[in-house]
């Protein structure tokens, strides 16, 4: 029987709701659909549209189940939790494309917590875990009108796939570190 050790949660301090708060970033537990729904439920209609590319307000249960099927080599998710309330306020995840060293990465942060560096920390954690799983290339599907995310991903080193204006690609050097432009704390 083999066992794996999950990394310890990391903490950042931010000023969510105007008050200094500790935000703990931890891996999503396998099967934890409640946390997935908790984060999605805090997205405004505009944020949900930018994340899901539809007007969906509630994540269908089969999708939440699929997202919560984490495994070390196939897909992982990291959750940002407000240390004061225990409420999940963000999540980043990656899904490996079967049989490849490529994966899709996605991030969402509750509207009240956006702009505080939480998304950057979550993506940095996703990049670290994807690299540890042997992922070499991450891809993010971003709507053309989502200028904030496109600019942010470009600062992380993402390159646009000119054959598809909705796709940004982020290459991860196998021996390199997470880009310095991915701030740990905003």
DOKOLDO-957848 format. One line per field, with one value per residue: z, y, x of N, C-alpha, C in turn; residue in one letter; chain; residue number from 1. Coordinates in Angstrom, 2 decimals. Example, Ala and Ser with C-alpha at 12.3 -4.5 7.8 and 13.67 -1.06 7.14 Angstrom:
BEGIN
n_Z (7.80,7.08)
n_Y (-5.69,-2.25)
n_X (13.19,12.85)
ca_Z (7.80,7.14)
ca_Y (-4.50,-1.06)
ca_X (12.30,13.67)
c_Z (7.80,7.87)
c_Y (-3.30,0.03)
c_X (13.20,12.90)
resn (A,S)
chain (A,A)
resi (1,2)
REM end
This chain:
BEGIN
n_Z (0.00,-0.90,0.28,0.15,0.87,1.56,0.68,3.20,4.19,2.86,3.84,3.32,3.82,3.50,2.63,2.69,2.41,3.52,5.91,7.55,6.72,7.19,4.68,3.87,1.81,0.41,-0.68,-2.56,-1.11,-2.08,-3.60,-2.48,-3.11,-1.95,-1.30,-3.85,-4.88,-3.03,-3.65,-6.35,-5.93,-4.93,-6.98,-9.03,-11.56,-13.79,-13.25,-13.22,-15.88,-17.18,-16.20,-16.86,-19.42,-20.06,-19.01,-16.67,-13.35,-11.28,-10.65,-12.41,-10.78,-11.75,-12.93,-10.74,-9.26,-11.02,-10.99,-8.38,-8.32,-7.59,-8.28,-7.95,-10.39,-12.50,-12.12,-10.17,-7.51,-5.85,-2.97,-1.66,1.55,3.81,6.72,8.98,8.82,7.75,5.32,1.91,-0.59,-3.08,-5.92,-7.75,-10.47,-12.24,-15.13,-16.56,-20.00,-21.41,-21.72,-22.29,-21.66,-21.05,-19.73,-18.77,-17.13,-14.63,-12.85,-10.16,-8.19,-5.46,-5.83,-3.85,-2.97,-5.00,-6.72,-4.73,-4.70,-4.32,-6.44,-7.89,-6.07,-5.90,-8.56,-8.73,-6.92,-8.31,-10.60,-9.43,-8.43,-10.79,-12.25,-10.58,-11.12,-13.63,-15.71,-18.51,-20.15,-19.69,-20.37,-20.75,-21.23,-22.25,-22.45,-25.09,-24.20,-21.56,-20.37,-18.06,-17.01,-19.24,-19.44,-16.97,-17.16,-19.30,-18.04,-16.47,-18.28,-20.29,-23.61,-26.52,-28.51,-31.78,-33.62,-32.43,-30.98,-28.43,-26.69,-24.37,-23.81,-21.40,-20.82,-18.90,-17.62,-17.19,-15.31,-14.12,-11.88,-10.43,-12.16,-11.28,-11.54,-10.64,-8.06,-4.55,-2.52,-2.71)
n_Y (-1.18,2.15,5.43,8.86,12.08,14.97,18.35,20.80,23.34,26.64,30.05,33.32,36.83,39.19,41.97,41.48,42.53,44.92,44.43,43.13,39.80,36.35,34.08,30.81,28.47,25.47,22.01,20.75,18.43,15.05,14.33,16.47,18.11,20.03,22.23,23.06,23.88,25.90,27.93,28.52,29.45,31.99,33.65,36.43,37.07,38.16,37.40,34.62,34.19,35.00,33.04,30.52,30.83,30.92,31.68,30.30,29.76,27.95,25.22,22.23,19.12,16.72,17.90,19.18,16.90,15.68,17.64,17.38,15.01,14.51,13.71,12.71,12.64,13.19,15.29,18.25,20.43,23.58,25.35,28.48,29.61,31.57,32.47,33.50,32.87,30.34,29.92,28.94,30.84,30.93,29.10,27.17,25.07,22.23,20.16,17.31,16.62,13.65,11.19,12.94,15.55,17.86,20.29,21.77,24.84,26.56,29.27,30.70,33.28,34.43,37.21,39.30,39.00,39.42,40.79,40.87,39.31,36.65,34.95,34.89,33.55,31.11,30.17,29.98,27.88,25.87,25.70,24.76,22.21,20.98,20.91,19.20,16.89,16.32,17.84,19.86,21.86,24.33,25.32,27.96,28.72,31.62,34.16,36.60,39.15,39.23,41.02,41.66,39.13,38.13,39.98,39.53,36.81,37.09,38.52,36.50,35.05,33.83,32.86,33.83,31.72,32.02,30.85,30.57,32.92,32.81,31.41,31.23,30.29,28.84,28.10,25.86,25.77,22.88,22.71,25.12,27.80,28.91,31.71,34.86,36.97,36.05,36.93,36.30,37.49,40.06)
n_X (0.85,0.63,1.18,0.32,1.48,-0.20,0.46,1.15,-1.20,-0.82,-0.37,-1.59,-1.71,-4.23,-6.37,-9.19,-12.53,-11.80,-10.52,-7.68,-6.96,-6.31,-5.64,-5.95,-4.41,-5.11,-5.01,-7.80,-9.94,-10.40,-13.47,-14.84,-17.35,-18.94,-17.34,-16.58,-19.08,-19.57,-17.70,-18.37,-20.97,-20.57,-19.99,-20.68,-23.22,-21.82,-19.12,-19.42,-20.15,-17.77,-16.02,-17.21,-18.10,-20.74,-24.13,-24.48,-25.49,-25.46,-23.43,-23.72,-24.37,-23.01,-20.75,-19.52,-18.88,-17.06,-15.02,-14.18,-12.84,-10.05,-6.63,-3.23,-1.78,-3.56,-5.54,-5.83,-6.85,-6.82,-7.71,-8.74,-9.20,-10.98,-9.51,-10.77,-13.50,-13.69,-14.75,-14.72,-13.18,-12.08,-10.76,-8.44,-7.69,-6.35,-6.51,-5.36,-4.74,-5.64,-3.13,-1.05,1.43,0.19,-2.15,-5.29,-5.84,-7.68,-9.21,-11.07,-12.43,-14.25,-16.42,-16.25,-13.69,-11.93,-9.06,-7.15,-4.92,-5.37,-6.15,-3.76,-2.05,-3.38,-3.16,-0.37,0.05,-1.33,0.28,2.68,1.85,1.01,3.40,4.85,3.49,4.34,3.37,3.89,2.93,0.52,-2.81,-5.10,-8.45,-9.80,-12.17,-12.39,-13.28,-12.53,-10.51,-8.99,-8.19,-6.81,-4.70,-3.49,-2.72,-0.94,1.10,2.06,3.41,2.03,1.30,-0.38,-2.35,-2.34,-3.99,-6.40,-8.29,-9.37,-7.81,-5.22,-1.89,0.21,3.41,5.32,8.45,10.36,12.42,12.38,11.31,8.18,6.97,8.41,6.70,4.30,2.67,2.95,1.60,-0.76)
ca_Z (0.00,-0.94,0.81,-0.30,1.85,0.96,1.19,4.24,3.67,2.95,4.30,2.90,4.50,2.57,3.29,2.22,3.06,4.22,7.18,7.33,6.89,6.78,3.69,3.82,0.52,0.65,-1.76,-2.45,-0.75,-3.05,-3.36,-1.77,-3.99,-1.20,-1.45,-5.24,-4.96,-2.20,-4.40,-7.51,-5.44,-4.58,-8.19,-9.61,-12.92,-14.69,-12.98,-13.66,-17.34,-17.58,-15.83,-17.51,-20.80,-20.17,-17.92,-15.62,-11.99,-10.38,-11.33,-12.38,-9.86,-12.39,-13.14,-9.42,-8.92,-11.84,-10.50,-7.08,-8.47,-7.67,-8.22,-8.04,-11.74,-13.50,-11.90,-8.80,-7.27,-4.64,-2.47,-0.73,2.62,4.74,8.03,10.02,8.72,7.23,4.04,0.70,-1.36,-4.40,-6.29,-9.03,-10.75,-13.54,-15.63,-17.60,-21.23,-21.34,-22.50,-22.66,-20.56,-21.12,-18.88,-18.74,-15.80,-14.45,-11.52,-9.84,-6.87,-5.11,-6.20,-2.74,-2.69,-6.20,-6.72,-3.50,-4.84,-4.06,-7.70,-8.21,-5.19,-6.30,-9.81,-8.40,-6.34,-9.39,-11.42,-8.69,-8.38,-12.16,-12.58,-9.82,-11.78,-14.95,-16.72,-19.10,-20.75,-19.19,-21.28,-20.16,-22.19,-21.73,-23.41,-25.55,-23.42,-20.19,-20.49,-16.81,-16.94,-20.34,-19.04,-15.84,-17.68,-20.10,-17.09,-15.98,-19.35,-21.24,-25.01,-27.21,-29.66,-32.82,-34.38,-31.68,-30.14,-27.08,-25.92,-23.97,-23.37,-20.44,-20.79,-17.63,-17.79,-16.28,-14.22,-13.62,-10.78,-10.78,-12.54,-10.23,-11.73,-9.98,-6.69,-3.47,-1.79,-3.40)
ca_Y (0.00,3.40,6.59,10.13,13.15,16.21,19.47,21.59,24.58,27.84,31.17,34.66,37.83,40.14,42.88,41.20,43.31,46.05,43.99,42.12,38.44,35.24,33.19,29.54,27.78,24.03,21.18,20.31,17.02,14.22,14.20,17.65,18.91,21.15,23.38,23.51,24.63,27.11,28.96,28.90,30.17,33.36,34.40,37.23,36.61,38.54,36.55,33.26,34.19,35.05,31.78,29.35,31.19,30.80,32.35,29.31,30.28,26.83,24.18,20.94,18.18,15.87,18.69,19.32,15.59,15.50,18.56,16.93,13.73,14.88,12.65,13.32,12.72,13.52,16.62,18.73,21.74,24.26,26.18,29.56,29.61,32.69,31.95,33.98,32.26,28.98,29.87,28.89,32.07,30.81,27.78,26.99,23.65,21.83,18.86,16.81,16.05,12.24,10.70,14.01,16.33,19.14,20.39,23.03,25.45,27.53,29.87,31.54,33.89,35.09,38.63,40.16,38.74,39.62,41.91,40.85,38.40,35.27,34.21,34.68,32.50,29.84,29.72,29.57,26.53,24.96,25.50,23.90,20.83,20.45,20.60,18.00,15.75,16.13,18.68,20.79,22.98,24.65,26.13,28.57,29.22,32.91,34.92,37.82,40.32,39.15,41.70,41.57,37.81,38.01,40.74,38.87,35.63,37.54,38.86,35.24,34.45,33.14,33.26,33.60,30.83,32.88,30.13,30.65,34.11,32.61,30.54,31.64,29.13,29.12,27.01,25.75,25.16,21.74,22.91,26.49,28.12,29.68,33.03,35.88,37.86,35.49,37.36,35.46,38.33,41.32)
ca_X (0.00,1.38,0.47,0.84,1.36,-0.66,1.22,0.51,-1.77,-0.01,-1.18,-1.24,-2.52,-4.80,-7.31,-10.55,-13.59,-11.19,-9.96,-6.62,-7.44,-5.45,-6.24,-5.22,-4.52,-4.94,-5.55,-9.19,-10.02,-11.12,-14.89,-15.38,-18.19,-19.52,-16.44,-16.71,-20.34,-19.46,-16.98,-19.19,-22.12,-20.21,-19.67,-21.75,-23.53,-20.73,-17.96,-19.76,-20.07,-16.36,-15.38,-17.79,-18.44,-22.19,-24.82,-24.73,-25.40,-25.16,-22.68,-24.43,-23.74,-21.99,-19.52,-18.89,-18.30,-15.85,-13.98,-13.70,-12.14,-8.64,-5.63,-1.91,-1.26,-4.56,-6.12,-5.77,-7.44,-6.37,-8.79,-8.42,-10.19,-10.91,-9.14,-11.68,-14.83,-13.61,-15.46,-13.90,-13.40,-11.48,-10.26,-7.76,-7.58,-5.83,-6.97,-4.45,-5.28,-5.28,-2.01,-0.12,2.02,-0.53,-3.33,-6.02,-5.87,-8.77,-9.25,-12.22,-12.36,-15.51,-16.37,-15.81,-12.29,-11.11,-8.12,-6.36,-3.78,-5.77,-6.07,-2.33,-1.53,-3.99,-2.55,1.00,-0.05,-1.70,1.48,3.60,1.38,1.02,4.79,5.22,2.84,4.93,2.75,4.84,2.21,-0.82,-3.61,-6.28,-9.41,-10.23,-12.97,-11.71,-13.65,-12.01,-9.20,-8.24,-7.55,-5.85,-3.53,-2.85,-2.04,0.21,2.18,2.60,4.18,1.17,1.41,-1.65,-2.40,-2.89,-5.01,-7.65,-8.16,-9.90,-6.92,-3.89,-1.12,1.25,4.38,6.04,9.77,10.41,13.38,12.27,10.44,6.99,7.45,8.45,5.57,3.13,2.88,2.48,0.66,-1.03)
c_Z (0.00,-0.37,0.25,0.78,1.12,1.52,2.25,3.62,3.80,3.32,3.68,3.67,3.48,3.31,2.72,3.05,3.89,5.53,6.89,7.65,6.47,5.81,3.63,2.46,0.77,-0.55,-1.50,-2.11,-1.81,-2.64,-2.72,-2.71,-3.27,-1.35,-2.86,-5.38,-4.15,-2.96,-5.57,-7.06,-5.07,-5.79,-8.64,-10.99,-13.91,-14.50,-13.44,-15.18,-17.79,-17.26,-16.68,-18.95,-21.09,-19.02,-16.75,-14.23,-10.97,-11.20,-11.27,-11.52,-10.54,-12.64,-11.81,-9.00,-9.71,-11.34,-9.18,-7.14,-8.63,-7.59,-8.49,-9.47,-12.78,-13.34,-10.42,-8.71,-5.94,-4.26,-1.54,0.27,3.53,6.14,9.14,10.01,8.31,5.89,2.88,-0.15,-2.74,-4.65,-7.64,-9.22,-12.09,-13.83,-16.74,-18.81,-21.30,-22.26,-22.90,-21.41,-20.55,-20.21,-19.07,-17.30,-15.77,-13.03,-11.37,-8.40,-6.64,-5.33,-5.08,-2.44,-3.90,-6.05,-5.50,-3.55,-4.62,-5.33,-8.09,-7.36,-5.58,-7.59,-9.58,-7.80,-7.40,-10.29,-10.72,-8.71,-9.77,-12.56,-11.85,-10.43,-13.19,-16.05,-17.20,-19.62,-20.11,-20.20,-20.49,-21.28,-21.61,-22.82,-23.84,-24.71,-21.99,-20.16,-19.23,-16.73,-18.04,-20.00,-17.93,-16.30,-18.53,-19.19,-16.50,-17.06,-20.36,-22.63,-25.70,-28.39,-30.78,-33.68,-33.69,-30.71,-28.74,-26.17,-25.63,-23.49,-22.46,-20.39,-19.47,-17.91,-16.75,-15.12,-13.58,-12.44,-11.30,-11.09,-11.39,-10.34,-11.17,-8.49,-5.69,-2.69,-2.57,-2.45)
c_Y (1.23,4.51,7.84,11.16,14.40,17.35,20.23,22.85,25.73,28.99,32.45,35.61,38.86,41.02,42.69,41.93,44.44,45.70,42.99,40.72,37.46,34.38,31.95,28.90,26.33,23.26,20.88,18.83,16.26,14.08,15.40,18.56,20.11,22.39,23.93,24.37,25.93,28.23,29.44,29.76,31.62,34.20,35.19,36.67,36.97,37.65,35.11,33.17,34.17,33.74,30.62,29.58,30.97,31.59,31.44,29.92,29.18,25.75,22.87,19.93,17.26,16.61,18.86,18.01,15.37,16.39,18.08,15.56,14.00,13.63,13.29,13.54,13.24,14.91,16.97,20.08,22.26,25.27,27.24,29.66,30.81,32.12,32.37,33.25,30.80,28.81,29.84,30.10,32.01,29.40,27.86,25.49,23.42,20.42,18.43,16.31,14.62,11.90,11.75,14.61,17.74,19.11,21.74,23.54,26.47,28.04,30.66,32.01,34.61,36.59,39.52,40.03,38.94,40.83,41.95,39.90,36.94,34.43,33.91,33.57,31.15,29.30,29.28,28.16,25.51,24.67,24.57,22.44,20.20,20.06,19.33,16.74,15.52,16.92,19.70,22.03,23.12,25.54,26.69,29.07,30.49,33.65,36.19,39.05,40.31,39.72,41.60,40.23,37.64,38.77,40.07,37.63,36.01,37.90,37.61,34.52,33.70,33.72,32.92,32.67,31.60,32.17,30.19,31.83,33.94,31.86,31.25,30.39,29.58,27.91,27.04,25.07,24.05,21.94,24.28,26.62,28.78,31.10,34.03,36.83,37.30,35.82,36.39,36.21,39.62,42.47)
c_X (0.89,0.52,1.11,0.60,0.92,0.16,0.42,-0.09,-0.77,-0.94,-0.68,-2.15,-2.96,-5.78,-8.71,-11.58,-13.00,-10.54,-8.85,-7.15,-6.37,-6.24,-5.36,-5.47,-4.17,-5.45,-7.03,-9.17,-10.81,-12.58,-15.57,-16.17,-18.79,-18.65,-16.51,-17.96,-20.26,-18.77,-17.83,-20.37,-21.84,-19.82,-20.89,-22.09,-22.42,-19.50,-18.21,-19.67,-18.61,-15.64,-15.88,-18.19,-19.92,-22.81,-25.13,-24.53,-25.09,-24.49,-23.49,-23.66,-22.73,-20.67,-18.79,-18.22,-17.02,-14.72,-13.39,-13.02,-10.65,-7.76,-4.27,-1.44,-2.26,-5.18,-6.03,-6.44,-6.91,-7.43,-8.23,-9.55,-9.93,-10.65,-10.09,-13.02,-14.81,-14.29,-14.48,-14.22,-12.77,-10.99,-9.56,-7.59,-6.91,-6.31,-6.03,-5.24,-4.76,-4.12,-0.99,0.53,1.42,-1.75,-3.99,-6.01,-7.01,-8.75,-10.55,-12.07,-13.69,-15.37,-15.83,-14.33,-11.38,-10.21,-7.22,-5.17,-4.12,-5.67,-4.64,-1.74,-2.09,-3.37,-1.11,1.00,-0.41,-0.50,2.46,3.14,1.35,2.44,5.23,4.61,3.36,4.27,3.76,4.14,0.84,-1.51,-4.78,-7.17,-10.03,-11.01,-12.24,-12.05,-13.14,-10.59,-8.36,-7.49,-6.51,-4.56,-2.75,-2.09,-0.83,1.38,2.81,3.43,3.34,1.37,0.11,-1.45,-3.09,-3.94,-6.37,-7.57,-8.72,-8.94,-5.60,-3.16,0.01,2.18,5.11,7.37,9.93,11.37,13.24,11.35,9.17,7.47,7.38,7.28,4.29,3.25,2.30,1.42,0.47,-0.81)
resn (X,X,X,X,X,X,X,X,X,X,X,X,X,X,X,X,X,X,X,X,X,X,X,X,X,X,X,X,X,X,X,X,X,X,X,X,X,X,X,X,X,X,X,X,X,X,X,X,X,X,X,X,X,X,X,X,X,X,X,X,X,X,X,X,X,X,X,X,X,X,X,X,X,X,X,X,X,X,X,X,X,X,X,X,X,X,X,X,X,X,X,X,X,X,X,X,X,X,X,X,X,X,X,X,X,X,X,X,X,X,X,X,X,X,X,X,X,X,X,X,X,X,X,X,X,X,X,X,X,X,X,X,X,X,X,X,X,X,X,X,X,X,X,X,X,X,X,X,X,X,X,X,X,X,X,X,X,X,X,X,X,X,X,X,X,X,X,X,X,X,X,X,X,X,X,X,X,X,X,X,X,X,X,X,X,X)
chain (A,A,A,A,A,A,A,A,A,A,A,A,A,A,A,A,A,A,A,A,A,A,A,A,A,A,A,A,A,A,A,A,A,A,A,A,A,A,A,A,A,A,A,A,A,A,A,A,A,A,A,A,A,A,A,A,A,A,A,A,A,A,A,A,A,A,A,A,A,A,A,A,A,A,A,A,A,A,A,A,A,A,A,A,A,A,A,A,A,A,A,A,A,A,A,A,A,A,A,A,A,A,A,A,A,A,A,A,A,A,A,A,A,A,A,A,A,A,A,A,A,A,A,A,A,A,A,A,A,A,A,A,A,A,A,A,A,A,A,A,A,A,A,A,A,A,A,A,A,A,A,A,A,A,A,A,A,A,A,A,A,A,A,A,A,A,A,A,A,A,A,A,A,A,A,A,A,A,A,A,A,A,A,A,A,A)
resi (1,2,3,4,5,6,7,8,9,10,11,12,13,14,15,16,17,18,19,20,21,22,23,24,25,26,27,28,29,30,31,32,33,34,35,36,37,38,39,40,41,42,43,44,45,46,47,48,49,50,51,52,53,54,55,56,57,58,59,60,61,62,63,64,65,66,67,68,69,70,71,72,73,74,75,76,77,78,79,80,81,82,83,84,85,86,87,88,89,90,91,92,93,94,95,96,97,98,99,100,101,102,103,104,105,106,107,108,109,110,111,112,113,114,115,116,117,118,119,120,121,122,123,124,125,126,127,128,129,130,131,132,133,134,135,136,137,138,139,140,141,142,143,144,145,146,147,148,149,150,151,152,153,154,155,156,157,158,159,160,161,162,163,164,165,166,167,168,169,170,171,172,173,174,175,176,177,178,179,180,181,182,183,184,185,186)
REM end
